[in-house]
């Protein structure tokens, strides 16, 4: 397990009754989390929340604004900056547990000591892309949502990285990868953060259990002769990290050697011994 305990501008203040009380910079939010099955609250700070998200019994949900809250605000992680907003499905545009991978990406690029090309798939609002750009890697950022790509562009500007080389692609990830194979493009680092279920830019259906193996097989053809890192993040309940380890062993390790590891990511609650699990990350890394 990898604990994220060096992100002072993000804190879990409390957890109870299927909800987490979080501090994002100056603002406090309440968001649902089905893994929080204990009922006991430990603080009165729940009354200080600026906004809370409630699920609907008929599906979806909505935010309720309790106190003055800007349309967007900035949160810092080390020397990285991210624009946050309240999204329609409980999200804010950032997954704090991914700080572990941001650090790993930067460390890998620094230690390589050469020009690095990075492919970021299901790239969302671009946190991993920003981490790579910070170390002057060349990045291709792919997501099927134009809105998320536009948000990623905002984050690039926020970090004053406009002069770094990044190409933003709005497309279905699988179709883009197959075109890259035909074009002969290669990457030293590949990152993917696939959803359990999703739709592409032209309503293509993605199902992780049906489609992940083929995508990993295809992307293995996009690696350079001496690749460095391949990351798959998973939030899919019931899909064991061992399954993804197996896929990386089959399609990456057998060709490039190196080693495959996995870990559950988790965030500790402030002033408590409670820990919130936040999905898994599975890596193939080259032996440097």
N, C-alpha and C positions, 0 to 999 in steps of 0.2 A: 504493500500500500504506500502511495506517495501522498503525503500531507502538504497542502498548500498553506503555509504558515508565515509567509513573508510578503503578504499583500495587504498592507495596513489600511488602504483606502476601501477595501472590501472586508466586511465582517459579518458573520452570522451572530446576531445578538441573542437569539433564542430560537427554539424549535419545539412545537407542540401541536397536537390535534391536526396533523396533516398540513401544517404551515410552517414557513421559516420567516423569521424577522431579520431582515438584512439591512446593513448600512452600506450604501454606495456613495462614497464621498461624503457630502453633507446631508444626503437624503436617506430616509428610512422607508423601506418597502416591505410589504407582506405578500408572499407568493406561495402557492400550494406546492407540496411535495408529498407524493403518496407513501414515501418510505418513512415518514415521520409518524409513527403509529402510537406514540406515547402521549398521554393527555396533559402532563404536568408542565405548566409554564414556570419560568424562573425569574421573570422580571416584569415590571410595570411599564416598560418601554413600548409595549404594543400600542399603547394609547398615543405614542408620539409619531406613529407612522404617517408619512406624507401621502401614501397611496397603497391600496390593497387590491389584489386580483382575486376574484371569486369565480369558480367554475359554475357553469349552469348545469342543471340536471338534464337538460335537453342537448348538451354538447356545447363546446366553446366556453366562453366566459367573458368577463369585462372588468376593467379597472374602475375603481371608485377613488376619486381624489379627495383626500381628507384635509390636506394643507397645501399652501401655495407650492407649486412645483413647476419648473421651467419645462418647455417642450423638449429640450435636450440639455445635457450637462456633460462635463468632462470628468473622467476618472483616470488616475495615474497608476501605472505599475512600473516601478523603477523609472527608466527614462522613456517609457512608452506611454502614449496618451490615447484614450478611446472615447468616442462620442456615444453617450447613452440616451436611449429614448424608451418610452413605454410602448411596447408592441402589442398588437391585438391578441396574441396568444401568449400571455404572461411573461414574455422575454423582454430583455433590455438591450439586446445587441451584443452581449458579451457573456462568455462562460468563464468565470474566474479560475476554475480548476485547471483550465488549459494553460495557465501560467507555467506549469511544469514543462509543457511542450515548447512554449515560447523560449524558455531558457535553453532547452536542449537544442533547438534549431539554431539559436545564435552561437552556442558553444561549438556545435558541429561545423558551422561555416567559418568561425574564427580559426579553429584548429586545422581546417583544411589548407589554409594558406594559399588559396588559388581562387579563380573565378568560379562561382557556383550558380547553377541554374536550378530553380525551384518550381515545381508544379503544385499548386494548391487547389484541390478539388472539393466541391461543396463548400466553397471558401467563405460563405456567409459575409460578415462585415469586415473581414480582413485582418483579424488579430495576428494570425500566423504569418500572413503576408507582410505585415508591418514589422514583425520580428525579423524576418529574413531581409527585408529592405534595409533595416538598421545596420546590418553587417554587409551591405552593398552587394547582396546577391541579386541576380536577375530573376524576376518572378513572373509567372503566368498564373493569373487568378481567375478561376472559373466557378460560376454559380448560375443557376437557371433563373434566378430572380433579379430583374433589373433594379428593383428597389434596394436589394442587399448590395449589389455591385456599386450603386451610387453612394450608399452609406460607406462602403469600403474606400471609395475615392475621397470622401470627407475625412476619413481617418488618415489617409496618406497625407493630405494637406495639413491636418492638425499636427502631424509629426514632422512637418517641413521636409518631406521626402519626395517632393514632386520631381526632383532632378534625378532620382534613382530610376532604374529601368523596370517597369511593371506593365504588363498587358492585361487589361480587363476583358473577360469574355463572358457574355451572357448566352448560355447554351446548355443543352442537356449534356451532362458530364460524359455519358457513355458514347454519344455521337462525337463529341469533341475528341475523346481519346482515340477513337478509331481513325479520325482524320489525322491526328498527330502521328499515328503509326504509319499511315500512308505517306505522310510528308517526311518521315525520317527524323523527326525532332527527338532530342534526348534530354534527360534531366538527371542531376546528381541527387536531388532530394525530392521525394513525392510525399505529399500530405493529403489525407482525405478524412472528412468528417461526415460520413454518410448518415442520412436520417433513416429511421425504420421504414418510413413510407414517404413518398414525395412525387411531385410532378415536374416534368421538364418545361422548358420555355415554350414548347408546342404541345403541352398536355401529355407528354410521355410519362408513363407510370414507372416509378422506381419502387421496388420491394427488396429490402436488404437481404432477406433469406433466399430470394430467387436470383438476385443480380450481383451480389458482392463478389462471389467467386470469379465470375467472368470478368468483372472490372479489375480485380487484382491481377488476373492472368494477363489481360490486355495491357495494363499499366506496367507490368514487368518488362514489356517490350520497349518501353519508353526510357528505361534506365540507361545511363551511360556505361561504358566499359568498366569504370571504377566508381560506382555509386557509393553514397555515404549513408543515407538514411531514408527509411520508408516508414511512415506513421499512419496507423488507422485508429481513429477514435470511435468508440461505440457507446451509445446510450440505450441500446435496444434490450429491453427486459427479456430474459430467456435465451439470449444469444451469448453463450459463454465466450470469454476471451480466449479460451483454449481452442475454440473453433477457428478464430481468426489467426491465432498462432499457427495452427495447422496449415491454413491457406498461405501464410507467409513462408512457412517451411517448404511447402510444395513448389510455389512459384518464384520465390526470391532466393531463399537460402541455398536451394539445390544448384542454382546457377552462379551465385555470387559468394557463396560461403558466408562469412560473417556470423551473426548470432541473432536470435529472436528472443525478445523478452516482453513481458506484459505486466501491468500493474493496475490496480484499482486506484482511481484518483479520489481524494476526499478532502473536505475542508473542516477543520476543527471549529467548534463553537467557542466564542470568546469567553474567557473565565470559566471554563467548564471542561470536563473530560469527555463530553459528547462529540461525536464525529459524524458528519453527513457524507455518505458515499455519493459520488458524482460521476458514475460511469467508469469505463476502462479505456486505457490507451495501450496499443500493441505496436511494438517497434521491431523493425529489422535494422541493424546497424552493421556497418563494415568494421572489421577489426583494423584500427588505425595503427 
